[in-house]
Amino acid sequence: MRHLGIQYLKEGMKVGKNIYKSDGNVLLGKGVELKREYIEKLPSQGITSIYVECDVCKDIDAGDILSEKMRIKCFSAIKNINDKILLGYNKFKNHDIKEKEFNSLLFYIHKDLHQLAIELVEDFQNTKAPMFNLIDTRVNEDYIYAHMTNVAALSIYLGMALGYDYEKLVALVKGCLVHDIGIILSVPSEIRNKQEKLSNEEMQLIQKHPEIGYAILRKMEGINILSAHVAYQHHERYNGEGYPRKLAGKEVTEYGYIAGISDVYDAITNNRVYKLRISPDKAREFLMVSRDIFFPAYLVDKFLEKIPPFPNALSVKLSNGFIGVVIGQNKENLSRPIIRIISDYNDNSVETFDINLMKELSVMIEKVLN
């Protein structure tokens, strides 16, 4: 299969990967033949690119970071956990339940959170892909739950790269799975999804969400205080220009920085209602510039070790005029992958052949077709 922007889709192409809604139901299933009306409706769902089947690319492994089963489970489980916290929080604010009852509810929610974190860590540890692909297809309504899933998964990867043991990984991922609970509790959806520039009052409201999330999570019996600090610190920055407390340098926990890097990477490489995503190669460039400005350099470097700028299955235009699909990576230089040529730029079919950009140094990736 190959990953392709919707502007390059044609009637008759077939969906290469299931596209799920947040409730776990399939919006478009793998193998479904694309009709014009399907293609035209994709933008209204916030979808700008999808995986499609490709006869000459059947052997390409996109290397998804999570198993499909785990990703579906995470969507629904994270929504359930966060919705339970929201329900209890609203009852407590409205004096329908007392603080003791709310804390008891948080205790039982933590059990679900802890179990989900364990399953996510174990699923990740069983993933065989040496490099992974976080290009997923999510509809607008899925964003916050898909985002928390990906932030958790990315953070596990970085934690593993840093040598975290099992218990530290579980503690880290618990914080990531609810790192945006403050937004869910305090920021109305019309502000979260606003396409126009936010007012000063709206921005101030958003910038309070880490404190609100932390205030709730620190009451959750059984949760590690460092896990709660993931919600508190994921928007703090190394240079002190983050929020809510403008902490800098070592004032921010490593957990907070890990979640912050993962949060930024996933946010900028996936669509929002108010902005389009950027490609993984541009996201890597952004993070490289952020070293020792937004995040400690050693964490950024570890994060980027196995995040390819051109993931497997990505469709690209080369400087020699051919269109190809990324089929493999060169570990010694991730920016020079292996490409399978499938057509010329006018979309005329050619006899397929593979080209290793580490050996063909005069050929460059000119454009990502997303």
BAGUBA-441716 format. One record per residue (C-alpha): residue in one letter; z, x, y. Coordinates in steps of 0.05 Angstrom, whole numbers, plus 5000, padded with zeros to 4 digits. Example, Ala and Ser with C-alpha at 12.3 -4.5 7.8 and 13.67 -1.06 7.14 Angstrom:
% residues 2
A515652464910;S514352734979;
% end
This chain:
% residues 370
M500050005000;R499650195073;H503250025137;L498749735190;G499449425260;I497648685263;Q491848845311;Y488449195252;L489648635201;K483748255173;E483147605136;G483347715061;M488248295063;K494448185020;V501748285039;G504448925008;K511948785015;N515848145020;I517747945090;Y524747635089;K528547175136;S535947295148;D537946765097;G534347155042;N528446675038;V521446965039;L517246855101;L511047175070;G511147414998;K508048034968;G500947894946;V499847314994;E492847335022;L492847365097;K489346785132;R487646775205;E493246285221;Y498346735187;I496147345227;E496146955292;K503346705281;L506347395266;P507447595339;S511546955351;Q516247195297;G517047875330;I512748215277;T507748725301;S506249095236;I506748965162;Y505349295095;V498849095062;E495949244994;C490849794989;D486549924927;V486050674940;C493450734960;K496750404900;D500451034881;I503751114950;D511351044949;A513950825017;G520751084997;D525050515024;I532150735040;L535150135003;S533149764941;E530049084957;K535848744920;M541049104962;R537448975028;I537148225014;K544448214994;C546448595057;F542748105103;S546447505076;A553147855064;I553448165134;K551847495165;N557247165124;I562447685142;N560947685216;D560446925218;K567346865186;I570347335238;L566946925293;L569446265265;G576646525260;Y576246845329;N573946195361;K579445805327;F584646305350;K582046295422;N582145535422;H589345535394;D587145175331;I590445725289;K596046215305;E595446965307;K598747035239;E593546575208;F587846955242;N590547615217;S591047325147;L583847105151;L581847815173;F585448095113;Y581247695065;I574847835104;H576448585097;K576248505021;D569048255026;L567348805075;H570349345031;Q566649104970;L559949075007;A561149785033;I562450034963;E556049714936;L551949984994;V554450694984;E553250674909;D546250374919;F544550924968;Q547251464922;N542751194867;T536551214911;K531951764885;A527451814946;P528652504977;M526252245044;F526551535066;N522751035106;L526250555153;I519950195176;D521749495156;T518848825176;R524048375208;V523347715244;N526947615310;E532547195281;D534147755231;Y535148295282;I542648395287;Y543948345212;A538048785193;H540249265248;M547349315220;T544449425150;N540049995174;V545450315217;A550050315157;A544750615112;L542751155162;S550051325173;I551251405098;Y545351895095;L548152305153;G555152285124;M552452545057;A548753095093;L555353295126;G558853325058;Y562952685065;D566552485001;Y566151774972;E572251515010;K569751775077;L562951465065;V565950785049;A570350815111;L564351005154;V559850465127;K565249925136;G565350075210;C557750065214;L557049395179;V561049065235;H559649545292;D556449005334;I561648465319;G563648505393;I556648275413;I556947695364;L563747485391;S562547555465;V555247585485;P551246925483;S544646955446;E540846785510;I543347425541;R542347845478;N535147605473;K533547585547;Q526747875562;E527847965637;K532148505668;L539548365659;S543848215719;N549748665736;E554448135709;E550548075644;M550448825636;Q557948865647;L558948335594;I554748725544;Q558449365559;K565049035541;H562948885470;P565549535439;E572549395466;I572448685441;G569948895372;Y575249435367;A580848965389;I579248515330;L577849045278;R584349435292;K588048805271;M584448785204;E589448995152;G586649515105;I581249795151;N581550525170;I582750635244;L576751095245;S572450525217;A574750085275;H572950645323;V565650595300;A565349925337;Y569250235396;Q565250875405;H558050775382;H555650725454;E559551325479;R555451945495;Y556652695490;N555552785566;G560552235584;E555351745608;G556351225554;Y560950625552;P566050305550;R570750895567;K565751445587;L568651915535;A565352595527;G564853175478;K570353185426;E573652565456;V568852175413;T570052165337;E564652425290;Y564251725262;G562651465331;Y557051965342;I554151835273;A553951095285;G551151215355;I545351635329;S543751125275;D544350555324;V539550865374;Y534351075321;D534150385289;A534050025356;I528150415384;T523950405320;N524349645311;N522049075354;R526548675400;V524648045438;Y524848445502;K521249085480;L516549355427;R518649895380;I516350615384;S513551005325;P518151465284;D514952095312;K516551875384;A523551685362;R524652375334;E522352675400;F527352245437;L533052475392;M531053195399;V531553145474;S538352815466;R541553425432;D548053605467;I546553075520;F547552415484;F549752695416;P552153365388;A546253795369;Y548853935299;L548953195282;V541953065310;D539153655271;K542353405206;F539752705218;L532652935228;E532353395168;K529752835123;I527152325172;P519652435172;P515952305237;F510152015196;P513251635137;N509551515073;A504650925076;L503650985151;S496450895174;V493951425222;K487751645259;L486252395254;S483052845306;N476952925260;G475352185268;F477751955200;I482851415184;G488051575132;V494651385101;V500651855094;I501751985020;G506752555020;Q511153025061;N511553775070;K518953935072;E517754585109;N514354205166;L515253445168;S510253375225;R504553605180;P504353105122;I499152985068;I493952455085;R489252045042;I482751925079;I480251205069;S475151065125;D471951315188;Y474251065256;N469050505255;D472450255191;N466550455147;S468950625077;V468351345055;E469551684989;T477051794990;F479952484991;D486752795007;I488053285063;N494253715071;L495553835145;M499554455128;K493054765103;E488254435152;L491554675216;S485654475261;V486653735243;M491953335281;I494752635277;E491852325339;K494451615334;V499051175292;L495750515275;N501850075286;
% end
